[in-house]
Every structure is written in structure tokens, then in C-alpha cells.
Amino acid sequence: MERMTNNAWSFFKDQQGFSQMSRDDVPSKEQLGSRRDVYYGTYVEGGCQTIFQLEEREIYDFINDGLVKVIWIHGIRSFPEAECQGKGMGTKVMTQIMAFA
């Protein structure tokens, strides 16, 4: 079974302005456990950057009586805040996350 991080890398590498962040480049407060299947992504436009974290998990679906895979979004944050929030970058990132999912 292919890891979600590999699928996310394959998808986001072809999206203009998007790239994968190494775990070491992610602010420590935003890092998730090293054994978790997490994709750390970034979107850069002008002097602004938006970072995001995606994780695939299996949960039990009571309606269909079985396990399903879901993508958890752990955060979307643009910075520097004063210059970059409210410019639609989070919307752009969320649109691409939905296309990936």
C-alpha cells in the first residue's frame, strides 16, 4: 500500500507555488510524531508563505460498517501575518487540498 505522503508529494509537486517541506524545516510546535504519515507542505506567493500539514488516518465508518481512510488537515497558516493573511492564500491551499483528497 502506498503511503499518503508519497501520493501528496506526487500531486503537490505539479501545482504551481506548492512544494513539500522537510520535517526539519517545519516549526517545532507544528511537527507531528515522526512515525505518523504526515505531509508537510508549503505554498509561496510573492513574499508570503502558507504552510499546511496533512495526515491520513483510518476511522471506523458506522454507516457503512467498515474502515475508511480520511485526510486530516492539522493546520493552514500564512505568514508573515500582517502582510499575508486575508489575501486568499489559505483558500488557494484549501482548494488544492480538496482536489488532492
DOLUMMAR-372724 format. One record per atom (N, C-alpha, C): x, y negated, z negated; residue in three letters. Coordinates in steps of 0.001 Angstrom, whole numbers, plus 500000, padded with zeros to 6 digits. Example, Ala and Ser with C-alpha at 12.3 -4.5 7.8 and 13.67 -1.06 7.14 Angstrom:
BEGIN
513190505690492200ala/512300504500492200ala/513200503300492200ala/512850502250492920ser/513670501060492860ser/512900499970492130ser/
***
This chain:
BEGIN
500854501178500000met/500000500000500000met/500904498754500000met/500602497830500891glu/501405496617500997glu/501033495635499891glu/502044494982499351arg/501822494014498276arg/501174492744498817arg/500354492134497992met/499698490883498357met/500723489808498668met/501848489777497935thr/502851488740498184thr/503402488835499603thr/503565490038500120asn/504027490207501498asn/502991489693502486asn/501727490005502228asn/500654489517503100asn/500559487992503048asn/500682487422501858ala/500613485961501718ala/501787485309502448ala/502985485867502293trp/504151485321502988trp/503918485339504491trp/503434486460505010ser/503183486578506452ser/502178485537506935ser/501173485265506124phe/500143484298506504phe/500659482858506401phe/501183482484505244phe/501522481081504997phe/502761480616505759phe/503664481517506141lys/504862481093506865lys/504518480499508223lys/503353480843508765asp/502933480329510065asp/502058479079509973asp/501783478620508754gln/500945477440508550gln/501853476225508375gln/501628475212509178gln/502483474024509138gln/502492473377507757gln/503690473123507235gly/503851472462505947gly/503876473417504765gly/503540474691504977phe/503488475671503895phe/504765476500503866phe/505175476895502675ser/506286477833502525ser/506176478498501160ser/506950479561500992gln/506981480270499727gln/508056479662498841gln/507768479566497555met/508751479112496577met/509361480333495910met/510644480281495629ser/511219481357494826ser/510731481156493390ser/510642482242492663arg/510175482163491279arg/511059481218490461arg/512345481175490783asp/513284480307490055asp/513003478824490275asp/512369478466491400asp/512068477065491697asp/510745476600491099asp/509955477525490588val/508656477193490006val/508878476681488583val/508224475574488206pro/508365475093486824pro/508050476214485831pro/508841476335484788ser/508727477473483864ser/507330477630483274ser/506634476533483023lys/505287476619482453lys/504284477217483435lys/504631477255484719glu/503715477747485736glu/504102479126486265glu/505151479712485704gln/505556481047486113gln/504698482088485410gln/504330483117486153leu/503598484244485585leu/504587485391485399leu/504186486435484711gly/505063487561484429gly/505757488092485676gly/507022488437485543ser/507816488846486700ser/507338490151487324ser/506592490951486623arg/506089492217487176arg/504748492068487883arg/504187490898487809arg/502887490662488451arg/503093490343489924arg/502108490706490743asp/502157490482492195asp/501674489058492475asp/502587488084492344val/502238486668492447val/502972486037493629val/502219485262494409tyr/502800484469495485tyr/502857483032495007tyr/504049482454494986tyr/504231481050494640tyr/504397480281495940tyr/503466479391496225gly/503513478657497479gly/503610477164497276gly/504022476504498335thr/504114475051498319thr/503643474500499663thr/503037473341499590tyr/502632472614500797tyr/503215471218500667tyr/503948470793501689val/504609469485501659val/504085468644502813val/503725467411502478glu/503278466441503482glu/503783465081503041glu/504560464459503896gly/505150463168503519gly/506036463354502303gly/505913462489501335gly/506693462605500104gly/505968463348499013gly/504906464052499370cys/504095464748498370cys/504247466261498508cys/504107466933497372gln/504173468385497353gln/503019468928496521gln/502411469987497007thr/501373470694496261thr/501854472120496071thr/501867472579494816ile/502270473954494550ile/501051474752494116ile/501093476057494382phe/499981476930494013phe/500494478332493738phe/499730479073492940gln/500070480440492593gln/498865481332492891gln/499120482431493591leu/498074483400493919leu/498463484759493358leu/497485485462492813glu/497741486805492297glu/496605487721492719glu/496970488925493126glu/495956489924493470glu/495737490830492264glu/494482491073491956arg/494116491980490861arg/492979492875491317arg/492854493993490649glu/491700494862490863glu/490764494680489685glu/489498494526489997ile/488485494442488951ile/487374495428489281ile/486608495776488279tyr/485501496698488497tyr/484280495913488948tyr/483718496321490068asp/482511495700490620asp/481306496543490184asp/480538496036489217phe/479410496785488673phe/478303496989489696phe/478119496036490588ile/477048496145491585ile/477319497285492554ile/478570497394493017asn/478912498436493985asn/479581499648493333asn/479703499629492008asp/480219500752491242asp/481595501209491727asp/482531500263491759gly/483883500629492166gly/484847499476491997gly/486116499777492177leu/487156498752492081leu/487216497923493357leu/487440496629493204val/487640495734494339val/488861494863494049val/489521494437495110lys/490657493534494964lys/490173492099495080lys/490693491250494210val/490359489831494240val/491655489033494202val/491595487830494740ile/492725486900494684ile/492413485859493615ile/493272485767492622trp/493136484768491569trp/494016483581491922trp/493451482400491807ile/494214481167492010ile/494567480653490620ile/495833480642490300his/496256480242488958his/496499478750488848his/496616478067489949gly/496815476631489863gly/497072476017491224gly/496628474800491360ile/496942473972492528ile/497258472595491946ile/498475472122492194arg/498873470848491590arg/499718470051492576arg/499349468781492752ser/500108467877493629ser/500941466920492793ser/502120466602493298phe/502976465643492604phe/503917464986493594phe/504453463809493259pro/504191463067492032pro/502722462618491971pro/502151462715490790glu/500718462497490604glu/500231461155491130glu/500868460088490722ala/500377458744491053ala/500263458522492554ala/501203459061493309glu/501209458836494756glu/500444459899495541glu/500276461081494967cys/499835462207495789cys/498441462746495491cys/497907462504494311gln/496569463014494033gln/495531462158494742gln/494465462809495198gly/493391462113495890gly/493647461900497367gly/494645462571497931lys/494973462414499349lys/494525463606500194lys/493807464549499589gly/493287465689500344gly/494226466866500456gly/495360466798499776met/496305467906499875met/495779469162499196met/495146469028498055gly/494553470180497372gly/493467470820498223gly/492691470000498905thr/491661470516499808thr/492291471293500952thr/493365470769501505lys/494077471454502587lys/494596472816502111lys/495199472837500922val/495715474085500366val/494576475068500117val/493490474602499513met/492356475488499215met/491753476060500495met/491673475266501543thr/491154475747502827thr/492016476881503367thr/493325476735503245gln/494225477785503728gln/494163479019502832gln/494020478828501536ile/493873479974500621ile/492618480766500982ile/491527480074501250met/490281480765501631met/490457481508502950met/491184480923503903ala/491440481613505174ala/492274482866504939ala/493236482789504031phe/494067483948503699phe/493238485036503033phe/492445484649502045ala/491655485636501270ala/490671486350502177ala/
***
